[in-house]
């Protein structure tokens, strides 16, 4: 099982969705679109808060 880390190569902001796409096996672009749609539908707060928390919780790919 792959460990969830922040991607160093597949990143737009912090690499969280790129790392998640590698673990789940979904294309990173599709995961980013899904994240944005869900973020707009929920008025930003839960998904934006989760993203910011994951920036501080998840290690970078090379740090593991």
Backbone torsions as a table, in degrees:
resi	resn	phi	psi	omega
1	UNK	NA	133.9	-178.5
2	UNK	-78.4	145.7	179.4
3	UNK	-90.2	139.1	-179.8
4	UNK	-77.5	116.3	177.9
5	UNK	-135.6	165.1	175.1
6	UNK	-80.0	125.9	-177.1
7	UNK	-71.4	140.7	176.2
8	UNK	-92.8	-25.1	-176.2
9	UNK	-101.6	-33.7	-176.1
10	UNK	-106.7	71.4	-176.2
11	UNK	-135.1	149.6	171.7
12	UNK	-114.3	-47.0	176.5
13	UNK	-113.1	-77.1	-176.0
14	UNK	-113.6	-5.3	178.4
15	UNK	87.2	7.5	-176.8
16	UNK	-70.2	-48.7	-178.9
17	UNK	-70.9	-29.4	174.6
18	UNK	-66.8	-41.7	177.2
19	UNK	-68.5	-38.3	177.9
20	UNK	-66.2	-37.2	179.4
21	UNK	-66.1	-33.3	177.5
22	UNK	-69.1	-36.1	-179.7
23	UNK	-74.0	-44.9	-175.6
24	UNK	-78.8	-31.1	-179.7
25	UNK	91.3	21.7	177.6
26	UNK	-105.6	147.9	177.6
27	UNK	-59.5	137.7	-175.8
28	UNK	-64.0	-35.3	179.2
29	UNK	-64.0	-42.3	179.1
30	UNK	-66.1	-38.4	178.6
31	UNK	-66.9	-38.0	177.5
32	UNK	-66.2	-40.9	178.4
33	UNK	-64.3	-45.0	178.3
34	UNK	-61.0	-42.1	178.6
35	UNK	-61.4	-44.9	-179.9
36	UNK	-65.1	-42.0	178.7
37	UNK	-62.0	-47.4	179.2
38	UNK	-64.9	-34.1	179.0
39	UNK	-65.9	-42.9	178.2
40	UNK	-68.4	-37.5	-179.1
41	UNK	-69.1	-26.3	-179.3
42	UNK	-103.9	17.8	177.9
43	UNK	60.6	38.3	171.4
44	UNK	72.6	-38.7	-164.6
45	UNK	-58.8	-57.0	-173.4
46	UNK	-65.7	-41.9	-176.6
47	UNK	-75.2	-36.5	178.4
48	UNK	-68.4	-39.5	177.1
49	UNK	-64.2	-43.4	178.1
50	UNK	-61.7	-42.6	179.8
51	UNK	-62.6	-44.9	-179.5
52	UNK	-65.4	-40.8	177.7
53	UNK	-63.6	-39.8	-179.6
54	UNK	-67.7	-25.7	175.4
55	UNK	-59.6	-40.5	-176.9
56	UNK	-87.1	-23.3	-176.2
57	UNK	-88.3	-44.6	-175.0
58	UNK	-78.6	137.1	176.0
59	UNK	-79.0	159.2	173.7
60	UNK	-70.8	160.2	-177.0
61	UNK	-59.7	-42.1	-176.6
62	UNK	-79.8	-15.3	-178.9
63	UNK	-79.7	-12.6	-175.2
64	UNK	-82.4	NA	NA
